[in-house]
Amino acid sequence: MTTINPYIKVFFGLLFILLGLGYIYRPDAIERVNRLIKETFLNDSYVALHRRNWGFLLLLLGGVLVYMGASRALGK
């Protein structure tokens, strides 16, 4: 069984702690970031215009990750 790098655990742990503190103490900043994400990445016109670019990028990343995982699992 593969183990997760401890630095990744620390990074995501700190990220979640900062996000939790942001929700508690600065909800206005979280709302601004949420609005920005909705206006740019989740905008219907943006998705319609750039769907192929994002689709190919995600397929490429997924293929690379599957190859890396399979080659590691098979020991090659």
Contacts in CASP RR format, 6 or more apart in sequence:
PFRMAT RR
TARGET T0000
AUTHOR 0000-0000-0000
METHOD contacts of the structure
MODEL  1
MTTINPYIKVFFGLLFILLGLGYIYRPDAIERVNRLIKETFLNDSYVALH
RRNWGFLLLLLGGVLVYMGASRALGK
2 72 0 8 1.000
19 30 0 8 1.000
22 29 0 8 1.000
22 30 0 8 1.000
23 30 0 8 1.000
40 46 0 8 1.000
47 54 0 8 1.000
END
